[in-house]
Amino acid sequence: MHMFTLKYGANSHKDSKKTMTLIKWSDELKRGLAFQDDDHEEAVAVMNALQACSEADLPVLFKQLFDHTKAHLAREDELMDRIGFFAAEVHKGEHVRVLAEMQAFQDKLDAGDIAAVRTYVEETVPDWFLNHLESMDTATAMFARQKGET
């Protein structure tokens, strides 16, 4: 169990009108690149913690997710450049887009709009992560493994 789940999991956000989109980490989510799989597992732990955290913990956890995402996407961008990934510009463009989106939500959080960020992390972020994993990250990992990356 990740430290985020342990530290923040007990601070429950309860709203009977919403259902949480928790992601269960499993081997099915692994793509066969150690750094990518490790980063994704940590991202899932933080995303899940965000689902259940209190208002007081949300800013800290969102910053953790944003910082983690920036570092992770930089590692993926470096990998794509190193291996000459054929769809690097499209994949890197999506990284730029999602980081700009996350910055916009960080700005909302800084302005005190916790509700908007709560909705974003409950509804948008998990769906984006799973779609990105299943499409762009899968293609990148397959190509990287063919080039000898592990």
N, C-alpha and C positions, 0 to 999 in steps of 0.2 A: 504494500500500500504506500502511495506517495505521501510525502510530507504535507502537500497541499490538502489532500483529503483528510489527513489526520488533524492538521491544524485548523482548517476552515470548515470541515464537513459538519461539525456539530452546530455551527451557526446557521440555522435554517431559515430560509426565506419561504414563507408559506403564502400561497395564493391559490385558492381552489379553482379559479377560472383558468389557470395556466397549467400546462403539463411540461415538466422539465425534459429536455433533450439530453439525457446522459448518454455518453458513449462508453461502451464496455470495451476496454483494451483487450485485444486478443491477437493471436498469430495471424488471423485473417486480415488484420490491418497493417501487418508488416509488409514491406516491399523489398527486403533483402539487402538493404544498404544500412550498415550498422549505425552511422551517425543519424541518418534520416529516421530510422525506426526508433532510436533512443529519443530524438527530439520530438517525434510525434507522440510517443508515450507520455512524455512530460507535458506536452501541450494538452493532451486529453485530460490529464490529471488536473491541470489548471482550469480548463474549460468546465469540467465537472464541478470543481470547487466553486466556480463563479455561479453555477446554477443554484447552489444552495446557500450562498453566503449572505451575511447580513449587509445592510446598507453601509455600515461602518467598514466592513472588510472589502467591499466591492472596488473602491479606488485602488487599493493595494494590489489586489488580485488582477485587476484589469491592466495595471502598469506591468505586473509580472508577465502577463500573457503578451502584451505589446512588445516588451523588451525581448522576450523569448522568441517571438515571431520574427522580429527584425534580425536577430542573430541567426536563426534557423534559415530564413530565406536568403540571407547573405551566403551561408554555407552552400545552399542549393545552387545559387547563382554561380559561385566559384566552381562547383562541380560541373555545371553545364558548360562553362567556358573551357575548363580543363579537358573535357572529353569531346568537345565539338558537337554538342547535342543539336540535332537538326532543327528542333522547334524551340531553341533557347529564347529567341526574341518574344515569342508568344507567351511562353511560360514566365519569363522575367517580367513581361508586361503585366501579367496578372499579379505578380508579386508587388509591383509598383502600385497597382490599383488598390489591392487590399491594404497595403501599408498606409496609403492616403486615406482610405476609409477608416482605418483604425485611428489614425491621427485626428480625423474629424470627430470621432467619438471620444477620444481623449480630451479634445478641446471642450466638448459638451460636458464631460465629467468635471473638468477644471472650472467650468461655469456653474456647476452645481446641478446639472441635469442628470441625476442618477437614474431616473425612470427610463430615459431614452437609452442609456447604456445598458440597463438591465434587460430591456427588450432586445437590444442588439445581441447581447451575449446569450440570451435564452433562445432566440429564434433564428438569427442570421449566422452567427459564428459556427455553431455545430454543423449546420447544413453545408456551409461553404467548405469547412474543413473536409467533410466526408466526400463531397463532390470533387474537390481539388485532389484529394488523395486518390480517388478512383480514376481520375482522368489524367491530369498533368503529371502528378507524382508517379503514377504507375508507369506511364510511358518513359519518363526520365529514368526511373530506376531500372527498367528493362534494358534500355540503351546503355546505361552505365555498367550494368552487370555484363553485358556483351563486350564491353571495353575492358573488363577485368576488375572493375570496382567491387568492393565487398562491404 
